[in-house]
Amino acid sequence: MKKKLLALSLALAFTSTSSILHAEASINAGKEKAASCVSCHGDHGNSLVSTFPKLAGQNPSYIIKQLEAFKNSTRKNPMMNAIAAGLSYDDMTDIAAYYAVQEISANPLPVLNDDDEDEKPAGKKQTIEDLIALGSDLYRNGDLPREVSACIACHGPFGEGSKPAAFPALRSQHADYLIQTLTDFKNDTRSNNPENMMHMIAKKMTIEEIKAVSYRISMMK
């Protein structure tokens, strides 16, 4: 009996070690394969341009799903379609594994621009704190009378997303990228799966609400 338990323990130990080595190999391979991504997505997946998404800390299942969508052109972006066309599934999993273990950078407090000021109610000076407070309420509670679902339901209390469901992590993402993405969902510009939940939710959101929830998410850590 003791011999059987010892054999089982050794087998599990070797299996665990093999899995760790495989994971490390995938991450190292992913780092090499992600070299061409640096110009847009930055070192370690933290892009310096706010219209390019940060990939650091992103759920690997989501990265793979989006790369597959770019590869088969159900999600359209000329640059990403061309890049993804040359990637195998193993390439995608390696790249996703690399970005998943990188630490996402924090964002500075957003600064309101002229467009934000134009959207404020007449006679009221709107602050970034006002918008973030509105975004926090929408993230946690949604707006049930208007059928705007709470973001927390899919993206988690801390913006961590869901690996099994391939829902993206959103915390500390660039506000400008989030605003553009939600606007694309609202306008049906985002092409992959036009009948999915994000299209239905974004269509019911105002531009102010899109900015508010984007600013809030950009501050989540």
C-alpha positions as CSV (number, residue, x, y, z in Angstrom):
1,M,0.0,0.0,0.0
2,K,2.8,2.4,0.9
3,K,4.6,1.5,-2.3
4,K,1.5,2.4,-4.3
5,L,1.1,5.7,-2.5
6,L,4.7,6.5,-3.1
7,A,4.4,5.7,-6.8
8,L,1.3,7.8,-7.0
9,S,3.0,10.7,-5.2
10,L,6.0,10.5,-7.6
11,A,3.7,10.4,-10.6
12,L,1.8,13.5,-9.5
13,A,5.1,15.3,-8.8
14,F,6.4,14.5,-12.2
15,T,3.1,15.6,-13.8
16,S,3.2,18.8,-11.9
17,T,6.8,19.5,-12.8
18,S,6.1,18.8,-16.5
19,S,3.1,21.2,-16.5
20,I,5.3,23.9,-14.9
21,L,8.1,23.4,-17.5
22,H,5.5,23.4,-20.3
23,A,4.0,26.7,-19.0
24,E,7.4,28.3,-18.7
25,A,8.3,27.2,-22.2
26,S,5.1,28.6,-23.6
27,I,5.7,32.0,-21.8
28,N,9.3,32.1,-23.1
29,A,8.2,31.2,-26.6
30,G,5.4,33.8,-26.4
31,K,7.8,36.5,-25.4
32,E,9.8,35.9,-28.6
33,K,6.7,35.7,-30.8
34,A,5.3,38.9,-29.2
35,A,8.3,40.9,-30.3
36,S,6.5,42.3,-33.3
37,C,3.6,43.4,-31.0
38,V,5.8,45.8,-29.0
39,S,5.5,48.7,-31.4
40,C,1.7,49.0,-30.8
41,H,1.1,47.3,-27.4
42,G,4.3,48.3,-25.7
43,D,6.9,46.5,-23.6
44,H,5.3,43.7,-21.6
45,G,1.9,44.6,-23.1
46,N,1.6,48.1,-21.6
47,S,0.9,50.3,-24.6
48,L,2.0,53.9,-24.4
49,V,-0.7,55.0,-26.9
50,S,-4.1,55.2,-25.3
51,T,-6.0,54.0,-28.4
52,F,-4.0,50.8,-28.4
53,P,-5.1,48.3,-25.8
54,K,-2.9,47.1,-23.0
55,L,-2.5,43.3,-23.2
56,A,-0.6,42.8,-19.9
57,G,-2.6,40.6,-17.4
58,Q,-5.2,39.8,-20.0
59,N,-7.0,36.4,-19.7
60,P,-5.3,34.1,-22.2
61,S,-8.6,32.6,-23.4
62,Y,-9.7,36.1,-24.4
63,I,-6.5,36.9,-26.3
64,I,-6.8,33.6,-28.2
65,K,-10.4,34.2,-29.0
66,Q,-9.7,37.6,-30.4
67,L,-6.7,36.5,-32.4
68,E,-8.8,33.8,-34.0
69,A,-11.4,36.4,-34.8
70,F,-8.8,38.6,-36.5
71,K,-7.4,35.5,-38.3
72,N,-10.7,34.6,-39.8
73,S,-11.7,38.2,-40.3
74,T,-14.9,38.1,-38.2
75,R,-13.2,41.0,-36.3
76,K,-11.9,43.5,-38.8
77,N,-8.8,45.5,-38.4
78,P,-6.4,45.7,-41.4
79,M,-3.2,45.5,-39.3
80,M,-4.4,42.8,-36.9
81,N,-6.0,40.8,-39.7
82,A,-2.6,40.7,-41.5
83,I,-0.7,39.8,-38.4
84,A,-3.1,37.1,-37.1
85,A,-3.2,35.5,-40.6
86,G,0.4,34.3,-40.1
87,L,-0.2,32.9,-36.6
88,S,-0.8,29.2,-35.8
89,Y,-2.9,28.2,-32.8
90,D,0.2,27.3,-30.9
91,D,1.6,30.8,-31.7
92,M,-1.6,32.3,-30.3
93,T,-1.5,30.2,-27.1
94,D,2.2,31.1,-26.5
95,I,1.6,34.8,-27.0
96,A,-1.5,34.7,-24.7
97,A,0.5,32.8,-22.1
98,Y,3.2,35.5,-22.1
99,Y,0.9,38.5,-21.8
100,A,-1.2,36.8,-19.1
101,V,1.6,36.8,-16.6
102,Q,2.7,40.4,-17.3
103,E,1.7,43.1,-14.8
104,I,-0.6,45.8,-16.1
105,S,0.4,49.4,-15.5
106,A,-1.7,51.9,-13.6
107,N,-3.3,54.9,-15.3
108,P,-3.2,58.6,-14.2
109,L,-6.5,60.2,-13.4
110,P,-8.2,61.1,-16.7
111,V,-8.5,64.7,-17.8
112,L,-11.8,66.0,-19.2
113,N,-11.7,67.3,-22.7
114,D,-14.0,69.7,-24.6
115,D,-16.3,67.0,-25.7
116,D,-16.9,65.9,-22.1
117,E,-17.7,69.5,-21.2
118,D,-20.2,69.8,-24.1
119,E,-22.1,66.8,-22.7
120,K,-22.7,68.1,-19.2
121,P,-26.2,69.2,-18.1
122,A,-26.9,72.9,-18.7
123,G,-25.7,75.1,-15.8
124,K,-23.7,72.3,-14.1
125,K,-19.9,72.0,-14.1
126,Q,-19.1,68.3,-14.5
127,T,-15.9,67.0,-13.0
128,I,-14.0,63.8,-13.6
129,E,-15.0,62.7,-10.1
130,D,-18.7,63.1,-11.2
131,L,-18.1,60.9,-14.3
132,I,-16.2,58.3,-12.3
133,A,-18.9,58.1,-9.7
134,L,-21.5,57.6,-12.5
135,G,-19.3,55.0,-14.1
136,S,-18.9,53.2,-10.7
137,D,-22.7,53.0,-10.3
138,L,-23.2,51.6,-13.8
139,Y,-20.4,49.1,-13.4
140,R,-21.8,47.7,-10.1
141,N,-25.6,48.2,-10.7
142,G,-26.3,48.8,-14.4
143,D,-29.6,50.5,-15.2
144,L,-32.3,47.9,-15.1
145,P,-35.2,50.0,-16.3
146,R,-33.2,50.6,-19.5
147,E,-31.9,47.1,-19.6
148,V,-28.2,48.2,-19.3
149,S,-26.6,45.2,-17.5
150,A,-24.1,45.7,-14.7
151,C,-20.5,45.2,-15.9
152,I,-19.7,43.4,-12.7
153,A,-21.8,40.4,-13.8
154,C,-19.3,39.4,-16.5
155,H,-16.2,41.3,-15.8
156,G,-16.0,40.7,-12.0
157,P,-15.9,43.1,-9.0
158,F,-12.3,44.1,-9.8
159,G,-12.4,44.1,-13.6
160,E,-10.7,40.7,-13.7
161,G,-13.0,39.2,-16.3
162,S,-13.5,35.4,-16.5
163,K,-11.0,32.9,-17.9
164,P,-13.4,30.0,-18.5
165,A,-15.9,32.3,-20.3
166,A,-13.2,34.2,-22.2
167,F,-14.5,37.5,-20.8
168,P,-11.7,40.1,-20.9
169,A,-10.0,41.6,-17.9
170,L,-10.8,45.3,-18.0
171,R,-8.9,46.8,-15.0
172,S,-6.5,49.6,-15.7
173,Q,-7.2,49.5,-19.5
174,H,-6.8,52.8,-21.3
175,A,-10.0,54.9,-21.1
176,D,-9.7,56.0,-24.7
177,Y,-9.5,52.4,-25.9
178,L,-12.6,51.5,-23.8
179,I,-14.6,54.4,-25.1
180,Q,-13.8,53.6,-28.7
181,T,-14.6,49.9,-28.1
182,L,-18.0,50.6,-26.5
183,T,-18.8,53.1,-29.2
184,D,-17.9,50.5,-31.9
185,F,-20.3,48.1,-30.1
186,K,-22.9,50.7,-30.0
187,N,-22.6,51.6,-33.7
188,D,-22.1,47.9,-34.8
189,T,-18.6,48.8,-36.0
190,R,-17.2,46.0,-34.0
191,S,-17.8,43.1,-36.4
192,N,-17.4,39.8,-34.6
193,N,-20.6,38.4,-33.2
194,P,-22.8,41.5,-33.8
195,E,-25.7,39.9,-31.8
196,N,-23.7,39.4,-28.6
197,M,-24.4,41.0,-25.2
198,M,-22.0,43.9,-25.6
199,H,-23.8,45.1,-28.7
200,M,-27.1,45.0,-27.0
201,I,-25.9,46.7,-23.9
202,A,-23.8,49.5,-25.6
203,K,-26.7,50.4,-27.9
204,K,-28.7,51.5,-24.8
205,M,-25.9,53.5,-23.3
206,T,-25.5,57.3,-23.8
207,I,-22.1,58.7,-24.8
208,E,-21.8,60.2,-21.3
209,E,-22.4,56.7,-19.8
210,I,-19.8,55.1,-22.1
211,K,-17.2,57.7,-21.1
212,A,-18.1,57.4,-17.4
213,V,-17.8,53.7,-17.2
214,S,-14.6,53.8,-19.2
215,Y,-13.0,56.3,-16.9
216,R,-14.0,54.2,-13.9
217,I,-12.6,51.0,-15.3
218,S,-9.4,52.8,-16.2
219,M,-8.9,53.5,-12.5
220,M,-9.5,50.0,-11.3
221,K,-6.4,48.1,-10.1
